């Protein structure tokens, strides 16, 4: 397709690790390959194809440089992912005594620390509500094993994240990856 459509710039948004099939098989003359590198990792197989590495945070950029190095004839930059503030209009609402987390339904996104905190918060604040969007079956089973399901609402994944954020007072997130 790159050759057929005469594409000049090929942009892959990925973790930085080798991801088979995410880049063209070979570098055609004139083609520039840009990688938005989400986690600051190095593709040890196809890095030679990439002309420009864009990192989503200075943290990821710095981690990349600490672990690897700058390669000759490549461009490196940081461009933060934009937030569409118009999607979150200002609203007046009262305190709901609610907290929560949203992730895609992937166990790798639901860190144990973020799950283990739920019964501790409920014990300290008995009238609190917890909203979890995109929780996996594993996460649901762990939360149910705590015996706190009366305080927890499991919501299906949705693109309407503004509605989710409007339900909570505190957003919780746990990660060892520097997010």
C-alpha positions in Angstrom: 0.0 0.0 0.0 2.8 2.4 0.8 4.2 2.0 -2.8 0.7 1.8 -4.4 -0.6 4.9 -2.7 2.7 6.8 -3.0 2.8 7.5 0.7 5.5 9.9 1.8 5.1 9.7 5.6 4.2 6.6 7.5 3.3 7.2 11.1 3.1 4.3 13.7 1.7 4.9 17.2 3.1 2.1 19.4 5.0 1.2 22.6 8.4 1.4 21.0 9.0 -2.3 21.2 9.2 -4.5 18.1 5.6 -4.9 16.9 5.5 -7.2 13.8 3.6 -5.7 11.0 3.4 -2.1 12.4 6.1 -0.8 10.0 6.5 -1.3 6.3 8.6 -4.4 5.4 11.2 -2.3 3.6 12.2 1.4 3.3 11.2 2.8 0.0 13.1 5.8 -1.5 11.6 9.0 -0.2 9.5 7.4 2.5 9.9 8.9 6.0 8.8 6.7 9.0 7.7 8.4 12.2 7.1 6.5 15.4 5.1 7.9 18.3 6.8 6.0 21.1 4.4 5.7 24.0 6.6 4.0 26.5 10.2 5.0 25.6 11.2 1.5 24.5 13.5 0.5 21.6 12.6 -1.6 18.7 15.7 -3.7 18.4 14.5 -5.4 15.2 13.3 -2.5 13.0 14.7 0.7 14.6 16.9 1.1 11.5 13.7 1.9 9.5 12.5 4.8 11.7 13.5 8.4 10.8 11.8 10.2 13.7 10.9 9.1 17.2 8.2 11.2 18.9 7.7 10.6 22.7 4.5 11.4 24.5 6.3 12.8 27.5 9.6 14.1 28.7 9.7 11.1 31.1 9.5 8.6 28.2 12.1 10.5 26.2 14.5 10.7 29.2 14.0 7.0 29.9 14.7 6.1 26.3 18.0 8.0 26.4 19.0 6.5 29.7 18.4 2.9 28.4 19.5 3.4 24.9 21.1 6.3 23.0 20.4 8.7 20.2 21.1 7.0 16.8 22.8 8.9 14.0 20.5 10.5 11.3 17.3 10.3 13.4 15.2 13.0 14.9 13.9 12.9 18.5 11.2 15.1 19.9 8.5 15.3 22.6 4.9 16.1 21.7 2.4 15.7 24.5 -0.9 14.0 23.6 -3.5 16.8 23.4 -6.5 17.0 25.6 -9.7 18.2 24.0 -11.0 20.5 26.8 -14.1 21.3 24.9 -15.1 17.6 25.6 -15.2 18.5 29.3 -17.4 21.6 29.6 -17.4 23.3 33.0 -20.2 22.0 35.2 -21.4 22.9 38.7 -22.0 19.7 40.7 -21.8 18.7 44.3 -19.3 16.4 45.8 -20.4 12.8 45.2 -17.9 11.0 47.5 -16.8 8.9 44.5 -13.6 7.6 43.1 -12.6 5.4 40.2 -10.4 4.3 37.4 -10.8 3.7 33.7 -8.7 1.6 31.4 -9.1 -0.5 28.3 -10.1 -4.0 29.3 -6.6 -5.4 29.4 -5.2 -7.0 32.6 -1.8 -5.3 31.9 -3.5 -1.9 32.4 -5.0 -2.8 35.8 -2.1 -2.7 38.3 -2.6 -4.6 41.6 -2.0 -1.5 43.7 -4.9 0.2 42.1 -7.2 -2.7 42.8 -5.9 -3.4 46.4 -6.7 0.2 47.5 -10.4 -0.2 46.9 -11.4 -2.0 50.1 -9.0 0.2 52.1 -10.8 3.4 50.9 -14.2 1.8 51.5 -13.2 0.9 55.0 -12.2 4.4 55.8 -15.1 6.1 54.0 -18.1 3.8 54.3 -20.4 5.9 52.0 -18.0 6.1 49.1 -18.7 4.8 45.6 -16.1 3.3 43.3 -16.6 3.3 39.5 -14.4 1.1 37.4 -14.7 1.4 33.6 -13.3 -1.3 31.4 -12.4 -3.7 34.3 -11.5 -7.2 33.1 -13.0 -10.4 34.5 -9.9 -10.9 36.6 -10.3 -7.4 38.1 -14.0 -8.0 38.8 -13.2 -11.3 40.5 -10.6 -9.7 42.7 -12.9 -6.8 43.7 -15.8 -9.3 44.4 -13.4 -11.3 46.6 -13.1 -8.3 48.8 -16.9 -8.3 49.6 -17.3 -4.7 48.6 -19.5 -5.0 45.5 -22.3 -2.9 47.1 -19.8 0.1 46.8 -18.5 -0.7 43.3 -20.0 -0.1 39.9 -18.5 -1.8 36.9 -19.0 0.2 33.7 -18.4 -1.1 30.2 -15.6 0.5 28.1 -16.9 3.7 26.4 -15.5 6.6 24.4 -17.6 8.9 26.5 -14.9 9.4 29.1 -16.3 12.9 30.0 -19.4 11.2 31.5 -17.2 8.9 33.5 -15.1 11.8 34.9 -18.2 13.7 35.8 -19.3 10.8 38.1 -16.1 10.8 40.2 -14.4 13.3 42.6 -11.0 11.5 42.6 -9.4 9.6 39.7 -7.1 6.8 40.8 -4.4 5.1 38.7 -1.5 2.9 39.6 1.4 2.1 37.3 5.1 1.2 37.6 5.7 2.5 34.1 5.8 6.2 35.0 2.4 7.2 33.8 
